[in-house]
Amino acid sequence: MKELTEKELINKAEAYCSSVERCPSDMEMKLKGWGASPEVTAAVMSHLFKEKYLDTIRFCRAYVRDKYRFNQWGRVKIAQSLRIKGLSSDEINAGLEEIDEDEYCGILNRLLTQKQKSIKASSDYERDTKLIRFAVGRGFTVQEVMRFIKSDIQL
């Protein structure tokens, strides 16, 4: 494979970032995969930020919206996933502000209602324990789950 020039890498990176919101750390890995040297990678990344192809806050907001709406993840799992991508706490918190509280509670309620139908438990305590374990695995906090279990909303 021939080595790409900085201009070719910029064009390729711009096209890559234009299709979907990209995380800066993912973009750096992609550039390394394309054979860019550390100096060229830094120059291309600087260009992408300057021209607004990359924006960490915008990425966080889009990521949070997608994960809680489509994957039905809780705040904890979303924040952990963003931390793994190397984003700062401020950026993560800005993204988590995108969560619509009513929609978030509705998602948790639907998840618990669906899961409760498939749980086989000999007591309410065992059922509640299984529901908590399930929801915590999805990234919801124990407090959020307990709020629904205690109120027995449609459970």
N, C-alpha and C positions, 0 to 999 in steps of 0.2 A: 504494500500500500504506500502510495506516495505521501510525502509529508505536506500537510496543508499550511498555507501562509496564514498570517494573522488576519488578513482581510477575509480569506475564505472561512476561517474559523468564526469570525464575527458574523458573517452572513449565515452560516450554518446554525450558530447559536441563536441568532435573531429569529430564524425560521422555527427552531425548536421551541423557543419561549413564546412564540406567537400563538401556538395552537392551544396551550393549556397553561394555567399558572404554574410556575416552577419554583422549587425551593433552591436557594443559592448553593447549598451543599450538594444537591443532586446535579446542578448545572456544572459545578466544579469537577465532579466525578465524570460527567459526560465529556467535558473538555479533555481531561486526562486520558479518557478512553479513546479520544480522537487523536491523541498523540501530542497534545499541546505541552510545551515546557511550562514550568512554574511562572516564569516571567510573562509569557504570552497569556497564560490562564489569568493572571492578575490583571493584565491589560484588557482582556476581553470582558472579564467580570466587571471591571470599572466602567467600561463602555455600556454594558447591559444595565447597570444601575443608573448611570447618567441618563440614558435614553428611555428609562422606565420599562424596560423589558422585564426586569426583575424588581420586585418590591416585597420585602419580607412581611410587612403588615398586611398588604393586599393578599399575599399567599396564605398567611395564617387565617385570615377571615374566610377565604374561599375554602380552605382545608377544613376548618371547623364546621362551616355550613354543610359541606358534603358529608362529613363523617357522622354528624348527629342526625341528619335527615335521611341519608341513604343507607349508611351502615348501622345506624341506631346505636352509636357509641355514646357513653357518658363522658362527662368533663375530664375525669381522671385519665381515662384511656387516651383521649384526644391530646391532653397536655403532655402525657408521657411520650406519645408518638412524635409530637413536635419537638420535645426535648432531644429525642434521639436524632432528629434532623439537624440539631445544632443551633436551634433558635433560642433567643434570650427570653427571660421571664416576662419582660415588658412586651415583647412581640407576641408571646403566647397569650398573655392576659388581654391584649388588644383583640386578638382573634376570638377568645372565649366570650368577649362582650357581644359577639354576633348571635349568641344563643338566645332565642326567643323563649322565655321561661314557660309560657303556656304550652307551646309546641313541645318543648323538652319534657315537661311533666306528662303530656299526652302520650309521647313516645314511650316513656317509662311505664305508664299505666297499661298501654297496649301490650308491651313486652311481658309484663307480669301477668296480665290476664290470659294471654296465649300460653305462657309457660305453665301457669297453674292448671290448665286443662290437661296437660300431659304428665303432670307429677303424680306419682303414686306415693302416698304418705299415710302412715297409720295414725298420725295426730296432727293437730294444727301447728304445734311446735316444729315437727319434722318438715311439714310443708313450708312453713315460713323460713326455716333454715335453708332449704333447697332454693327457694325463691331469692333469698339474700345472696347466696353463693353464685347463682346464675347472674343476677344483676350486677354484682360487684365485678364479676368476670367481664362484663360488658362495659365497665368503666364508671358505673354509678356509685355514689358513696352509700355507706350503710345507712346514714341518716336520711338520705333521699328515699331509699327503699323502705325503710321503717315507716316513714310518713304515709306511704301508700298501704302498707300491710296493716298498720294500726287503724287507719280509716276504713279499711276493707272496701275501698272503692271498687265496685264491680268484681271483686275477687271471690 
